[in-house]
Amino acid sequence: MSLTDPTILSTSELADRIAILRDNIRQITEQAAARSGAADEERNAERLAQQSDELELLLKEQERRLGK
């Protein structure tokens, strides 16, 4: 799933997706630290940006639901 309309997710699906994205970001960061090379760095940067964008979208939806 990527950049799905967060309003269609249930509250538990939203929380699960947020946890998955946070773990993905952690893993990408660890992989980036373990590897070197321009191609790896560019690919990791793109993956990190995509995961971060989706996480931000889902966190905003979660805050909206919580009335913050």
NORDA-V601577 format. One record per residue. N is the residue number from 1. RES is the residue in three letters. OMEGA is omega in degrees with one decimal (* if undefined). BURIAL is 1 if it has 9 or more other ideal C-beta (glycine too) atoms within 8 Angstrom, else 0. Layout:
BEGIN
((N | RES | OMEGA | BURIAL) (N | RES | OMEGA | BURIAL))
END
This chain:
BEGIN
((1 | MET | 177.0 | 0) (2 | SER | -179.9 | 0) (3 | LEU | 175.2 | 0) (4 | THR | 175.0 | 0) (5 | ASP | -174.6 | 0) (6 | PRO | -178.4 | 1) (7 | THR | 179.6 | 0) (8 | ILE | -180.0 | 0) (9 | LEU | 172.5 | 1) (10 | SER | 179.4 | 0) (11 | THR | 179.8 | 0) (12 | SER | 176.3 | 0) (13 | GLU | 178.2 | 0) (14 | LEU | 179.0 | 1) (15 | ALA | 178.1 | 1) (16 | ASP | -178.5 | 0) (17 | ARG | 177.4 | 1) (18 | ILE | 178.9 | 1) (19 | ALA | 178.8 | 0) (20 | ILE | -179.5 | 0) (21 | LEU | 177.7 | 1) (22 | ARG | 177.6 | 1) (23 | ASP | 177.1 | 0) (24 | ASN | -179.8 | 1) (25 | ILE | 177.3 | 1) (26 | ARG | -179.6 | 0) (27 | GLN | 178.7 | 0) (28 | ILE | 179.4 | 1) (29 | THR | 177.8 | 1) (30 | GLU | 178.8 | 0) (31 | GLN | -179.9 | 1) (32 | ALA | 179.6 | 1) (33 | ALA | -176.9 | 0) (34 | ALA | -176.3 | 0) (35 | ARG | 173.9 | 1) (36 | SER | -178.6 | 0) (37 | GLY | -175.2 | 0) (38 | ALA | -178.2 | 0) (39 | ALA | 178.4 | 0) (40 | ASP | -178.5 | 1) (41 | GLU | 180.0 | 1) (42 | GLU | 179.6 | 0) (43 | ARG | 178.9 | 0) (44 | ASN | 178.6 | 1) (45 | ALA | 178.7 | 1) (46 | GLU | 179.3 | 0) (47 | ARG | -179.8 | 1) (48 | LEU | 179.3 | 1) (49 | ALA | -179.2 | 0) (50 | GLN | -179.6 | 1) (51 | GLN | 179.5 | 1) (52 | SER | 178.1 | 1) (53 | ASP | -179.9 | 1) (54 | GLU | 178.0 | 1) (55 | LEU | 179.6 | 1) (56 | GLU | 179.0 | 0) (57 | LEU | -178.8 | 1) (58 | LEU | 177.2 | 1) (59 | LEU | 177.2 | 1) (60 | LYS | 178.2 | 1) (61 | GLU | 178.8 | 1) (62 | GLN | 178.1 | 1) (63 | GLU | 178.8 | 0) (64 | ARG | -179.6 | 0) (65 | ARG | -179.6 | 0) (66 | LEU | 177.3 | 0) (67 | GLY | -179.6 | 0) (68 | LYS | * | 0))
END
